[in-house]
Amino acid sequence: MSTATVAILKKYWGYPHFRPLQEDIVDSVMEGKDTLALLPTGGGKSICFQVPTMAMEGLCLVITPLIALMKDQVAHLVEKGIPAAAIYSGMHPDELDLAYNQAVYGRLKFLYVSPERLQTNAFIEALKRMKVCLLAVDESHCISQWGYDFRPPYLKIADIRPYIPQTPVLALTATATAKVVDDIQFRLGFKQKNVFQSSFERKNVTYNVFHEADKYGVLRRKLETMTEGSAIVYVRNRKRTQVIADWLNSVGISATFYHAGLDSKTRDERQDLWMKGKVKVIAATNAFGMGIDKPDVRLVIHMDLPDSIEAYFQEAGRAGRDLKPSEAFLLVSPADIKKLQDDLAQSFPELERIKLIYNALGNYFNIPIGAGENVSYPLVISEFANRYWFSVVEVFHTLKILEKEGFLILSDSFDEPSKVMIKASRDDIYGFQVNNPQYSELIQCMLRSLPGVMTDFVKINEEVLAKKAGLTAEKTVEQLKKLEAYNFLSYAPRNDKPQVLFLTEFIDTKHFNLSKENYHDRKREAELRVKAVIDFVNNDEECRSVQLLRYFNEKTRKTCGRCDVCLRKNSYSMDYQSIEDQLVSVVGETPMQVGEVMSHCQGFDEAKVLDSIRFLIDNGVLQMDKKGQLQQSGNKKSRHC
């Protein structure tokens, strides 16, 4: 282990030592080896590329599809005094140019990039001039066609390696089957296989499946008996997050809700309330949890079936990061399995409907055939669906299929505040104000109140800026737009809508086709994942932890002893032990009628008593004569010996 990396870990992150496996991964990266790291949710994956980068010369190029997580990590690095930037859809062209220039001229240690950017000429030209010491691929399971979240732009990652031939790649993910592990290394062009994998076993987390029609009753009982810590309640519908949070508050359990449709300020406020323990429960969709490191989550409750074991395992894995005993409950009602199967069927619309929706997108955004490549548009799915009389569900799933096919990328909504950067030099500013005095107050206000506005994009609030400049908000926006038209500054207005980025030029639907891999094979893989979820919830004979570990190709015979299956079996065994002890004490060497024996076993389930009698006869502990009377045989063997 390098003392330099430990010193960096302590200086910037405050940890005196690495977590298990982190040290081995960092050493592998420092040795220049292509490395695949499989660490559980909360296992500290970001440390594995951030620490070695700080010990090396050059920048780390981080590929991740999660814009919210990207922005969050950049903010945390900048807070630590580490220069970092991000490039993603919806940014102002001048913001992109600034980020590229900072990377090229060595002013950054980390550049976060969404995978679709790798295909653009601007990125490739900038990459050729960058000094990249490490290529980090987060959520690397997305590169595998066998993964649960396959994304075609990830396939382009290997294409950029020839531009940085001496740069090692570090692939990171929390969940991957053996098939996906091999595929990740192949797709990323590993020089040789090199995998560091911690056990998927979480000894402090108990997994439970409850078949229960009254989910709200179970939810309330579990939360009321939770004496410390916090809880997450996962659902698959945004509206239900609020319904559940409101209901919990009405019964005296403090709760809030979270989903991707909320603006970033609201999301941050609610996340902060929960993180600080001001509310006990957060009801959320799967948009919640990425990058969240709250150690005292005692309960994770799923009110709906997830669509894959991988998704369930990641979400349930947010419990017990402090290694204290924690529980995960998956609540299943009789209708849930059919709903999951119906959702799967809706996830793959017919080809003609897909073509129709794709064509409508072109009309909606006024994109002519042959145009639109690498252009981003704001899209509210419900508005688009209503205009063209589509259902929101079929539009959403069509967009996901088009995303898998590589036509476009759909990002969740995120609240991007307004930003401004003055492009004019100080000498030019003076001359401009002399010739255009009507803008002088606003320009002076920006120079006084926005530090760094002449070298970087600075976040602004138009209303606050207007008040300081003595203008109305409307006049301020008008002047900012005119100043941009004069090329005096760059103005990026607030963006709080989802973005759809077209990766290819818009094509005529006569030539539109879906490949077998990205439609039929994807559908088959989705069917297998749904089947795995159904098998998991219906298998009441095997320990839940054993089932989950087997799915990820980790074999164990050791049961957890705490899940719903283990507890039922333990209770079952205890019942039979008590019945058999009672039978052996009642039945002596003198024959007794079965009915008389049964009368001495009141309080026990009759079926279990009869089953125990048969077992004891089969194993020679009791014997039955021709009259059907029972007596001891002298053999002391029982099912527990």
N, C-alpha and C positions, 0 to 999 in steps of 0.2 A: 504493500500500500504506500502510495506517495504521501510524504508529509505535506507537500504543497497542496494537494487536493483536500486534505483534512483541514489545513489552515484556511483555505478558501471556504470550505463548508462552515467553519466556525465564524469566520469574519462576516460573511454575507447572510448566512441562514441561521446562525446561532446554535448549531448542533455540534456537540463535541466529538461525535463519531457517526459513521454511516449506519443505516439499518441493514439487517441481513440481506445479502446479495447485492446491495447497492455498490459496495466496495469492489466486488468482483466485476461488475458491469463497468464501472468507472475505469478500473485498471485495464480492461479489455479495450475500451475506447481509446485510452491513452496510448496503448500499444499499436493503434492504427488498424484494429481488426473490425471487420463487419460483425455486428452484434445484434442479436434478437433478445430482447428482455421481456419476459412475461412476469409481470408483478401484479398482485391483486389490487382491486380498487382501494385507494388509500395507501398504496405501497411506496409512494414517493418516486414516481417515474420521472418527473421533471428534474429532480436533483441529478439523475443519471446523465443528462446531457448538459445541464446548466453548469455544474461544477467543473467537468473536464474542459468545457469551452473557456472558462475563466482562467484555466491553467495553460491554455494553448494560444498561439498567435493566430489571429483571424477571427472570423465570425461563424456562428452556428446558424445554418439554414434549417428552420423548423417547419415541417409540413404538417398542417392539421386542418380538418374540415370544420372545426367548431369555432365560429367567429367570437362568440361570447367568451369562451375559454381563452382564445388567442388574445383578446383585448385585456382580459383580466391578468394574464401572465405578463404581458408587456407592462401594464400599470405597476405590478408588483416589482418587476425588475427595475423600472425607472425609479421607484421609491427607494430602492437599495443603492441608487447611484450607478446602475448598470445601463448603458445606452442600448435601447431596444426599440423596434418598430414593427408594425404589422401591415400586410397588404391583403385586401379582401374586396369583394364586390361592393359597389355602392360608394367607393371613395372618389373624391374629386381628382381629375387627371393631374393637377399640380401636386396633390398629396402623394400620388403614386411616384411622380418624378422625384420629389424630395426624398422619399424613402429609398428609392433606387440609388440616388446620388450619395446619400449617407452611407449606404452599404458599400458602394464602389470605392469611396474615398476613405474607408476604414474608420468611419465614425460610429459604427454599430458593433455590438458583440452578438446580438441576436436579431435575426430577421424572420418573423413569422409570416408564412405564405399559405394561402388556401391552395389546394392541389390544382384547381383549374387554371391558376395563373402560370403554371409551368409550361403551358402550351403557347403562351403569347410571345411574340417577337421581342417586345420590350423587356420581358423578364430574361430571355435567353441572352440578349445583347448585354444586359447588366451583369448577368451571371458570369459571362466570359471575363469580366473585369474585376470580379470579386475575389477576395482571398478567403475561401471557405475551409475551415478546419474540421467541421463536422456536419453531416447531413442527418438530422433527426426526423424520423417519421413517426408521428404520434397516431394512435388509433390504427396501427398498421394492419389489423385484420381487414380493413376496408380494401386492401389491395387484392385479397384473395377472392376468386369467384366462388369459393366454397364458404366464405365468411358470411355472417348474418347481415352485414351492412356494406356489401360490395359497392365500390364507387369507381367507375371507369377512369376518371382523371388520375387516380392513384397509379394506374398502369403507366402513366407518362413519367413517373419518378425515375425509373431506370433509364429513361431516354436522356436525362440530364447528367448522368454519371460520367459520360465521356468528357464533359466540359470541366469536371473536377476529378480527374482520374486517381489522384493520390488521397482523396478524402474518404474516410471511412463512413459507413452508414450505421446509425443506431435505430433499429425499429423497436417500437414500444407498443404493448397492448396489455389489457387486463385479462382477456379471455380468448382462448383459441384452442381448437381441437388439434390433434396430431396432424391431420390432413392440412389444416390451415397453417400450422407452424412451418411445414415443409414448403407450402405454396408461397408464403411470405418471402422466404429466403430465395426461392427460385425467381420470383417476380422482381425482387430488388437487386438481383445479380450478385448475390453474396459470392465472394471468392472461395469461401469454404464454409460449411455449416458451423454455426457457433451460437448456441442457445443457452441462456441462463433462465431457468424457470423455477420459481418458488412453488411450493405445494399450494394447490387450490383449497386445501382444507383450512377452514376457519374454526378452530377448536372452541372458541368462545361464543360462536353464533349458532343458535339452534333454529333449524328450518322446520316449519310446520305447515301442513295443508289441512284446512278445516272445510269439510263439506257442510255448508250451512246456508239455509235460506234467509235467516235473519242476520245479514251481515252487519247491519248497524248495531244490533244488540251485542254481537261479539266485539265489534270495534269499541263500543263504549266500555264494556267490561275490561277489555285489555288495557285501555288507556287509564281507566280509573284505578286499576291495580298497579300501574307503573308509578313507583314512589320517587324515582329520581330520573334525571336525564330528559331527553326529548324523543320525538317520534316523527317519522315520515309516513304519510298515507298516499300510496300511489294509485292513480286511476288513469284511464286511457282517453278521457274526455275532458276538455277544458272547462265546460260548464259545471261538471260534477265536482271539480275542485272547490268551487265557491259554495255549492250546495252542501258538501260535506263540512267545510269550515264553518259555515253559518249554523249548521245543525249541532256541531260540537260546541260552539260558543253558547248555543241555546240550552245545552244540558250542563253547562258549567265547566267545560274543558276549553282552555284558551287555545285558539287555533287561527291560522291565516292560510291563504292559498296562493299558488304560484303556477304560472304557465307561460309559454313563449309569446302569447298574444298580448301580455301586459307590457307597458313601456318600461324602459330600463330603470328609470327612477323608482317606479312602483316595485319592480322586482327587487331592486337593491334594498329598498326600505323593508320589504317583507322578509327577505333573506336575513337582513341584519337583526330584525326582531327575533327571529328564530335562533340565529347564531348566538345571540346574547342571552338567550333563555327567557326573553320577555313573553314569548308564547311557547306553549308546550309542544304543539303539533303544527306541521305544515302539510297541507293537502296539495299534491302536485302531480303534474304529468311527468313523463320521462325527461322533459326539458330541464328538470331540476336535479342537481346532484353532481354534474360534471365539475370537477375542480373543488368541490365543497369538502373541507376537511374539518368536520365537527366530531370530536372524539366521543362524546357522550350520548350518541344515538342508541337508545336501549331497545326501540321497537321500529321495525319497518313492516308496514301492513299493506298488502296488495288487495285492493277491492275488486280488481279485474284481472283476468288471465293475461300475462305477457305473451307476446307472439314468438318468443324464443327462450330457451334455457339461458343463453348468453345474457340477454337483457335482464332476465330475472336475477341471475347470479350477480351481475354488476349492481343492480339496484338494491338487492337484499344485502350486498356486501358493504353498504354504507352504514350498517349497524356495527357497533362495537369496535370502533377503530382504536379505542383506548385499551383494548384487549380484555375488557371486563365482560361478564356474561350478558348477552343480548339475544333478542329473538326476532325471527322473521315469520310472519303469518301470511299465507296465501289463502284467501277466502273464496270458496268455489260454490256457486249455486247451481241447481240443475240445468239452468238455461245457458250457463257460461260457455260450455264446450261447444254447443251449437252456434253461439254468437261468434266464437273464435273462428270456427270453420266458415261461417258466413262472411266474416271480415276478410278471410283469406280469399274467398271467391271474388269479393268486390275489389281486391287488390290487383286483379289482373283483368281489366276491361277488354272487350273484344277489339281486334285490330282496327276495325272501321270506326269505332268510337274514339280510339286514340288518334287516328288521322284527323277526324272531325275537330277534336279539341285542339290539336296542334295547329291546324289551319286557322281556327278561331283566334289563337294567340297571335298569329301574324296580323290578322285584321285588327285585333284589339290594340296592338302596339304600332300599327301602320308600318310593318316591316316588309319591304318588297323582296321578292325572290332574289337570292344571291347576296342579300345584305344582312346586317345584324350580328355578325360574328364578333364575340368578345364585347358586346354591348349589354349593359345592365339596365333593367327596367323595374320600377316599383310595381308590385302586384299584390292586391288583396283578393284572395281566391274567391271569397263569397261574392264580391262585386262582379268579378269576371263571370262566374257561374250564373249569376242572376241575369246578366245582360244577354247571354246566349242560351238560356234555358237548360243549362246542364245542372246536374246535382253536384254539390260541393264535394261529396265523397269521390265521385268518379273523376272529377278534375284533379283532386289531390293525388289520387293513385296514378292517374295518367302522367302527371308531372314527375312522380317518383320513377315511373318506368322510363320516361324520356331522360331522366337524370341518369338512371342505370345504363341507358343506351349511349350516353355521352353527348346528347343534344344540348343539354342545359344544366344549370345548377340552381336549385331553389334553396334560399336561406330563410331561416325563421326571421320574424320581425325583430328588429333591434333598434333601440332609440339612440341614434347618432346625433349628438348635439351640433349646432351650427359652429362652423370654424371659419377663421379668416387668416390670411397671411399677406402682408404688404410686400409687393414685388419691386416697387420703385426704390431707387437708392435715396440716401438722405438729400443729396444735391437735387435730384429730380423732384423730391417731395416739395421742396421750397418753391421751385419754379411752377409746379403744378398748382399749388395753392394760390400763387399770385394770379395765375390765369383763370383759376376756377374757385373763386372765394366762397361760393355757395357750399363747398364740401369741407371747408377749413375746420369748422367746429368738430365734425365727425372724425376727421383725420387726426386732429390734435388730441381728441379724447382717446382714440385707439393707441396713439403713441404713449400717452400718459398712463393708461390703465391696463394695457395688455403687454406685459413683459415678454420679450422674445418674438413679437409679432412680425419683425422684419427678417427673421431667420427660420421660422417654423410656423406651422398652423397652430393657432391658439383658439381654444373653445370660447364661444361667446353666447350671451343671452341678449337677443335683440332688444327686448324690453328694458333691460338694465342699461345697455349701451345707449339707448335712446334717451333715457332719463338723464344720464351723465352729460350727453351732448345737447340737451335741451330740445330734442326733437320728438316727434311721435314715432311709435314703433313702425308704422306703415312707411313714414318718410325715411327712416333709417334703413329699412329693407330696400326701398327704392334706390337710395343713394349707394348702398353696397353693390347692388346689381349694376348700376351705371359706372361705378368705379372699376368693377370687373371688366365691363365692356371697354373701358379706356386702357385696360391692361395694367392698371395701377395696383390692383390687388387680386387675390383669388378668394372667392366667397363660396363656401359649401353650406347651403341651407340645411336645416335639421331634416333628418331622414328617419322616420319611424315606421316605415312599411317594409314588409318582406321584399326581397330582391330576387328577380329571376335573371340569371346571366346566360345568354346564349353562347354556347361554346363553338358552334358551327354556323355557317351562313344559313339563312332560312331556305329550305328546299321545297320544291313542288311535291305535294303529297302523292302525285303519280309515281314518283321515284322513292317514296317513303317505304321503308321496310324495317322490321325488327329482326335482329339476328336470333337464331335458335338459342344461343348462349344466354342472351339477355332477356329472353321472354320465357320460352318453354323450360330451359334448364333452371332459370331463376324461380319459376313457378314450382318446379319439382323440389328444389332445395327448400323453398318456403313451406311446402307441404310436409317435408320431412321434419323441419323445425317445429311446426305446429303439432305434428304427431308426437314429437319428443316431449312437448309440454303436456299434452293430454295423457301420455303414458306416465309421466311423472306424477300428476295429480291423482291418477287412478291406481297407482301402485301403492297399496296400503300394506304390503308385506315386507318391503325392504326399507331400512333406515334411509331417511331423506338425504343425509350427508353422503352416504355410500352411493346413492343414485346419482347425485350431482357430480361427485368425483369421477364416477365411471363415464359419464358423458364427456368429460374432459380427459379421458384415457388415463385416469389415475386410479389404480386399483387398490382397494383396501378391504380387509375383512373386519376391521374394527368399527363397530357401530357407535353412534354418538351417545346412546343411552338416554337422550333427552327429547328427541323429536316426537311428533304425534304417534308415529309408528312404533318407536321403541317404548314409549310410555304405555301404549295400549298392549303391546306384547308382554311387558313387564307385569302390568296389571292382570293380564290374562293368565300368565304363569302363576302369579300369586294366588289367584282364584282357584286354579286347579290344585295347587299344593295344599291349600286349606281343605278343599273337598276330599282329596285323597287321604289326607291325615285323618279327617273325620270318618271316612269309610273304613279305614284300617282299624280305628279305635272302636267302631260300632260292630263290625262283623267279626265274630269270634270263630272258634272251631265248631260251634253248634250251628247248623244250617238255619238261615233266616230267609223269609220271603222278601222279594225285592221291594214290595210295597212298604213292609215294615222298615227296611233299611232306609227307604226314601223319607219316611216320616221322621227319621233321626237327622235328616239333612235339610230341614226347613231353613229358609233364609238364603239358600243357595239357588242359583238358576237350575231348574229341573233338567234342561237339556245338557248342561255342563255336568250334572251329577250322573246322568245316564252315560254320557261320553266317558267320564272317569271310571265308571263301573266296567264298561267295555275295555278300556285301556288296561285296567288292573287285571282283568280276566286274561286278556291277550298276552300280558307279560307275566302271568303265573302268580301274581300276588293274591288274587281271589280265584275261586273256582265255582262253577255252577253245576248242580247235580241235575238229574233227569227231571226232577219236579220243579226246576227253575229256582231253586233255593241257593243262596250264596253262603260261602264259608271261606275262611282263610286257608291258603295252601301251604303256608310256612315260608314262602319266598318273599323277602322284604323289598324287592326291587320296585322302584317307582320311576315316573318319567323325569324326576329331578335328581336321581342318583347318579 
